Amino acid sequence: MNRDAPAFTLKEISAAAIPRAIEKAEHYRLLNEPWAAESICLDILRVDSRQQDALRILVLARTDQFPHELADAVERAREALAQLESGYERAYYAGIICERRARAQMHASAPGAGFVAYEWVREAMTWFEAAEALRPSGNDDAILRWNACARLLNESPHVVARGDERTEPSFGE
């Protein structure tokens, strides 16, 4: 069998099934099954490539997978992000991508993880500030996310900028 050719042709859902499929995608995200949510969103987008709810859920489902696959996960999330129509949502979800990438990096426990996580958190904060400037009246979600990032930096001594390492004195000093 040729590994490059798909073995099965995907079936297409009906346009009338999209609202129920959106509910299912959200449900699978809540069940911590982002792969299932992503698959459902891709099926929806085959029928309506501009379906904004499916694109938002797809961005989130792909970020839910960050702890499991970091290689191209950010790029995959950003592909869906680019299709969002609202400038506010593009900025807000760009911040979400960066924040979630930072949190995944923090749990990776690789050398320098705290430095890399810091850079992702700061980028997230920049995106949340951009979203704040574009936010609809009464929507302070970007401020809430910015504050969560600020708290993370304030409360995580290992998440620092390169050169700002907080070291303890060596034994015998």
C-alpha positions as CSV (number, residue, x, y, z in Angstrom):
1,M,0.0,0.0,0.0
2,N,1.3,3.5,-0.9
3,R,1.7,5.5,2.3
4,D,1.4,8.8,0.4
5,A,-2.1,8.1,-0.9
6,P,-5.0,8.2,1.5
7,A,-6.6,4.8,2.1
8,F,-10.1,6.2,2.6
9,T,-12.0,9.1,1.0
10,L,-13.5,11.3,3.7
11,K,-17.2,11.7,3.8
12,E,-18.8,15.1,3.8
13,I,-21.3,16.3,6.4
14,S,-24.3,18.3,5.4
15,A,-24.5,22.1,6.0
16,A,-27.5,21.5,8.2
17,A,-25.4,19.3,10.5
18,I,-22.9,22.1,11.3
19,P,-24.6,23.5,14.4
20,R,-24.7,20.0,16.0
21,A,-21.1,19.3,14.9
22,I,-20.0,22.6,16.6
23,E,-21.6,21.4,19.8
24,K,-19.8,18.0,19.5
25,A,-16.5,19.7,18.8
26,E,-16.9,21.8,22.0
27,H,-18.0,18.6,23.9
28,Y,-14.9,16.7,22.8
29,R,-12.6,19.6,23.9
30,L,-14.3,19.5,27.3
31,L,-13.6,15.7,27.4
32,N,-9.9,16.5,26.8
33,E,-10.1,14.8,23.4
34,P,-8.7,17.6,21.2
35,W,-7.9,15.2,18.4
36,A,-11.6,14.4,18.0
37,A,-12.5,18.1,18.2
38,E,-10.0,18.9,15.6
39,S,-11.3,16.2,13.3
40,I,-14.9,17.5,13.6
41,C,-13.8,21.1,12.9
42,L,-11.9,20.0,9.8
43,D,-15.1,18.2,8.6
44,I,-17.1,21.4,9.2
45,L,-14.5,23.5,7.4
46,R,-14.7,21.2,4.4
47,V,-18.4,22.3,4.0
48,D,-17.9,25.9,5.1
49,S,-14.3,27.1,5.0
50,R,-15.2,30.4,6.7
51,Q,-17.2,29.0,9.7
52,Q,-15.8,31.1,12.5
53,D,-17.0,28.9,15.4
54,A,-15.2,25.9,13.9
55,L,-12.1,28.0,13.3
56,R,-12.0,29.2,16.9
57,I,-12.5,25.7,18.3
58,L,-9.9,24.4,15.9
59,V,-7.3,26.9,17.2
60,L,-8.1,25.9,20.8
61,A,-8.1,22.1,20.0
62,R,-4.7,22.5,18.4
63,T,-3.4,24.4,21.4
64,D,-4.8,21.7,23.7
65,Q,-2.4,19.3,21.9
66,F,0.7,21.4,22.8
67,P,1.8,19.2,25.7
68,H,1.8,16.2,23.4
69,E,3.3,17.6,20.2
70,L,5.4,20.7,20.0
71,A,7.1,20.2,16.6
72,D,4.7,21.9,14.3
73,A,1.8,22.5,16.7
74,V,2.2,26.3,16.9
75,E,2.2,26.5,13.1
76,R,-0.9,24.4,12.8
77,A,-2.7,26.5,15.3
78,R,-1.6,29.7,13.5
79,E,-2.9,28.3,10.2
80,A,-6.4,28.3,11.6
81,L,-5.9,31.6,13.4
82,A,-5.1,33.3,10.0
83,Q,-8.6,32.5,8.8
84,L,-10.4,34.3,11.6
85,E,-12.1,37.4,10.2
86,S,-12.1,39.6,13.3
87,G,-8.9,41.5,14.0
88,Y,-9.7,41.4,17.7
89,E,-10.1,37.6,17.6
90,R,-6.9,37.1,15.6
91,A,-5.0,39.1,18.2
92,Y,-6.7,37.5,21.2
93,Y,-6.2,33.9,19.9
94,A,-2.6,34.7,18.9
95,G,-2.1,35.5,22.6
96,I,-3.8,32.2,23.6
97,I,-1.5,30.3,21.3
98,C,1.6,31.9,22.9
99,E,0.3,31.5,26.4
100,R,-0.5,27.9,26.0
101,R,2.8,27.2,24.3
102,A,4.5,28.8,27.2
103,R,2.6,26.6,29.7
104,A,3.5,23.5,27.7
105,Q,7.2,24.6,27.7
106,M,7.1,25.1,31.4
107,H,6.1,21.5,31.9
108,A,8.7,20.2,29.4
109,S,11.4,20.5,32.0
110,A,14.1,20.8,29.4
111,P,17.3,22.9,30.0
112,G,16.4,26.5,29.4
113,A,12.6,25.8,29.5
114,G,12.1,28.8,31.8
115,F,13.7,31.2,29.4
116,V,11.8,29.9,26.4
117,A,8.5,30.0,28.4
118,Y,9.2,33.6,29.4
119,E,9.6,34.6,25.8
120,W,6.3,33.0,24.9
121,V,4.5,34.6,27.8
122,R,5.8,38.0,26.9
123,E,4.7,37.5,23.3
124,A,1.3,36.5,24.6
125,M,1.1,39.6,26.6
126,T,1.9,41.7,23.6
127,W,-0.9,40.0,21.6
128,F,-3.4,40.5,24.5
129,E,-2.5,44.2,24.6
130,A,-3.2,44.4,20.9
131,A,-6.5,42.6,21.4
132,E,-7.4,45.0,24.3
133,A,-7.1,47.9,22.0
134,L,-9.5,46.3,19.5
135,R,-11.9,44.7,22.0
136,P,-15.7,45.2,21.8
137,S,-17.3,47.2,24.5
138,G,-17.8,45.2,27.7
139,N,-15.3,42.4,26.6
140,D,-12.3,42.4,29.0
141,D,-11.2,38.9,28.1
142,A,-7.8,40.1,26.8
143,I,-7.2,42.0,30.1
144,L,-8.1,38.8,32.1
145,R,-5.6,36.8,30.0
146,W,-2.9,39.5,30.3
147,N,-3.3,39.5,34.1
148,A,-3.0,35.7,34.1
149,C,0.3,36.0,32.2
150,A,1.5,38.7,34.6
151,R,0.7,36.5,37.6
152,L,2.4,33.6,36.0
153,L,5.6,35.7,35.6
154,N,5.3,37.1,39.1
155,E,4.8,33.8,40.7
156,S,7.2,31.6,38.7
157,P,10.8,32.3,39.7
158,H,12.1,29.9,37.0
159,V,10.3,31.7,34.2
160,V,12.6,34.6,33.5
161,A,14.3,36.5,30.7
162,R,17.7,35.2,29.6
163,G,20.3,37.0,31.8
164,D,17.8,37.4,34.7
165,E,18.5,34.0,36.3
166,R,17.8,34.1,40.0
167,T,20.6,32.0,41.4
168,E,21.2,30.9,45.0
169,P,24.7,31.3,46.5
170,S,26.9,28.3,46.1
171,F,27.7,26.2,49.1
172,G,30.6,27.7,51.0
173,E,30.1,31.3,49.9
